[in-house]
Amino acid sequence: MAEQVPDTADVAEIITQLTEANMADTVGLLMQNAVTIQQGMQTITNASVSSACALILAQGG
């Protein structure tokens, strides 16, 4: 029984598919990290606005 050897076109296609899958996963992780950072910054913004309001009210405003 002869073993079938893939030609270079098949190997190139497999490499291309793996690269595209890897890039899609990478972009997904980048977007997930961006959302996480944005949520963290929103939390910091909310805390700073609350602190500013508390200081204004403490001054009798």
ZATORZA-520815 format. One record per residue: residue in one letter; z, x, y of N, C-alpha, C in turn. Coordinates in steps of 0.001 Angstrom, whole numbers, plus 500000, padded with zeros to 6 digits. Example, Ala and Ser with C-alpha at 12.3 -4.5 7.8 and 13.67 -1.06 7.14 Angstrom:
2
  aa    n_pz    n_px    n_py   ca_pz   ca_px   ca_py    c_pz    c_px    c_py
   A  507800  513190  494310  507800  512300  495500  507800  513200  496700
   S  507080  512850  497750  507140  513670  498940  507870  512900  500030
This chain:
61
  aa    n_pz    n_px    n_py   ca_pz   ca_px   ca_py    c_pz    c_px    c_py
   M  500000  500854  498821  500000  500000  500000  500000  500894  501235
   A  498985  500761  502050  498846  501605  503241  499683  501036  504377
   E  500353  501925  505066  501176  501504  506203  500302  501414  507447
   Q  500424  500293  508175  499617  500111  509369  500240  500869  510526
   V  499448  501697  511168  499921  502486  512307  499434  501805  513579
   P  500369  501475  514491  499925  500818  515730  499117  501777  516591
   D  498094  501252  517229  497309  502121  518108  497981  502216  519473
   T  497442  503037  520327  498071  503285  521632  498104  502047  522511
   A  497160  501138  522339  497157  499904  523141  498347  499030  522768
   D  498658  498959  521474  499815  498174  521044  501112  498783  521572
   V  501214  500093  521490  502417  500782  521973  502558  500598  523480
   A  501470  500708  524207  501503  500523  525662  501928  499100  526011
   E  501463  498137  525244  501835  496740  525494  503324  496524  525239
   I  503850  497123  524179  505282  497007  523879  506105  497650  524993
   I  505679  498816  525434  506395  499506  526515  506370  498667  527790
   T  505224  498069  528087  505104  497218  529272  506032  496015  529176
   Q  506087  495386  528022  506959  494223  527844  508429  494601  527980
   L  508808  495733  527406  510196  496190  527524  510548  496527  528969
   T  509612  497143  529675  509840  497487  531075  510005  496238  531920
   E  509143  495248  531695  509243  494000  532456  510551  493271  532172
   A  510989  493273  530916  512257  492633  530570  513422  493363  531229
   N  513344  494680  531232  514391  495481  531857  514446  495238  533363
   M  513290  495166  533999  513254  494927  535445  513783  493533  535777
   A  513448  492541  534964  513943  491184  535203  515462  491146  535087
   D  516002  491849  534105  517459  491906  533928  518108  492615  535104
   T  517486  493692  535561  518025  494452  536691  518045  493616  537965
   V  516959  492897  538225  516905  492047  539415  517952  490940  539317
   G  518140  490394  538133  519173  489376  537946  520557  489913  538248
   L  520855  491124  537782  522149  491731  538067  522316  492039  539554
   L  521242  492482  540196  521304  492745  541638  521609  491476  542420
   M  520971  490386  542036  521222  489119  542717  522648  488639  542474
   Q  523138  488822  541244  524506  488419  540930  525500  489243  541758
   N  525250  490535  541878  526124  491382  542688  526066  490996  544161
   A  524877  490641  544643  524738  490243  546042  525546  488978  546323
   V  525497  488025  545415  526257  486781  545592  527752  487067  545566
   T  528176  487931  544651  529598  488280  544560  530079  488948  545842
   I  529281  489861  546374  529643  490538  547630  529682  489538  548781
   Q  528697  488636  548828  528664  487628  549879  529892  486730  549823
   Q  530313  486349  548626  531497  485511  548495  532749  486263  548939
   G  532816  487549  548620  533946  488358  549062  534006  488482  550568
   M  532844  488668  551186  532807  488764  552647  533184  487436  553299
   Q  532797  486318  552673  533169  485014  553204  534675  484827  553143
   T  535296  485313  552079  536752  485234  551957  537427  486034  553065
   I  536893  487232  553332  537451  488060  554410  537274  487379  555761
   T  536101  486778  555983  535847  486076  557238  536819  484916  557418
   N  537021  484150  556362  537952  483016  556435  539368  483490  556754
   A  539765  484592  556150  541110  485112  556401  541252  485586  557840
   S  540222  486242  558379  540315  486735  559754  540312  485584  560758
   V  539545  484532  560500  539541  483373  561396  540900  482663  561343
   S  541447  482553  560151  542779  481921  560038  543832  482737  560754
   S  543757  484049  560660  544719  484913  561354  544570  484782  562872
   A  543324  484725  563340  543087  484591  564774  543632  483254  565279
   C  543396  482188  564525  543932  480876  564915  545451  480890  564940
   A  546040  481541  563958  547520  481610  563913  548058  482375  565110
   L  547379  483463  565506  547823  484224  566681  547680  483406  567967
   I  546594  482651  568087  546397  481809  569263  547494  480756  569335
   L  547789  480115  568205  548818  479088  568185  550203  479690  568437
   A  550426  480903  567971  551716  481564  568175  551939  481888  569659
   Q  550850  482085  570400  550951  482380  571831  551115  481107  572654
   G  551104  479987  571994  551313  478729  572707  550018  478047  573081
   G  548940  478407  572411  547648  477837  572752  547471  476545  572093
